Amino acid sequence: MDTNYQQLAWNCMNKYVGITTSDGQSHDGFIAHVDQEYITLAIPTNEMYGMNGMPAREATYRQFGFFPGFYPRRRFYPRRVPLGAVTALFLLPFFI
């Protein structure tokens, strides 16, 4: 059975997925873009930064929000995976 990973990735666009490649690597992230040759994942990290690019400090947090001008943002890094190397694509649960 030959799986069309391009169509499967297109159906899972903007969802949190896991991808296994033919060289044994595993990636997880949100599908951000699909084209004829690549799947682009947006991989979340635990790094949190404020508006000015500096790490947000807990001292700037408040009970009902964040200090004006500062709030932590989750960063995403893009990773392009060749469609020809994909051996498995599966949905993963994502909890905030």
Summary of the structure (lengths in Angstrom):
residues: 96
radius of gyration: 17.1
end to end distance: 35.8
largest distance: 55.9
contacts: 222
relative contact order: 0.29
helix: 14%
strand: 50%
